[in-house]
Amino acid sequence: GFPRTLGQAEALDRICELDLVISLNIPFETLKDRLSARWVHPGSGRVYNMDFNPPHVHGVDDLTGEPLVQRQDDRPEAVAARLRKYKDAAKPVIELYKSRGILHSFSGTETNKIWPYVYTLLSSKIPPVLSDEEN
């Protein structure tokens, strides 16, 4: 997410005025498991997730047949450290937007269960885009 730090939030304030901020509260273990299951094809940047978007053949890119790699920062121990650091850095950002009354938080572990609530919020704030035929 962005902004991740108070400094980034302050920089963002200098270029625009936010009226809505969404925070997704996902359990630590869920995030760690999902990020640790991420593998990439170095040549193209294609990303696979071994749990919900695996390659057709384990460890091999679907298009090229070349091996997939796991980035150093996607290994479980690195992910855990990244998440702890993020939580500490993001806390003041969350508090800032909460104090402004623009923070909306959603909790859960599955995208398809959280998304309808996020979509409803966004739909109430953003008018629908009409195609040329509808205008």
Secondary structure, 3 states (H helix, E strand, C coil): CCCCCHHHHHHHHHHCCCCCEEEEECCHHHHHHHHHCEEECCCCCCEEECCCECCCECCECCCCCCECECCHHHCHHHHHHHHHHHHHHHHHHHHHHHHCCCEEEEECCCHHHHHHHHHHHHHHHCCCCCCCCCC
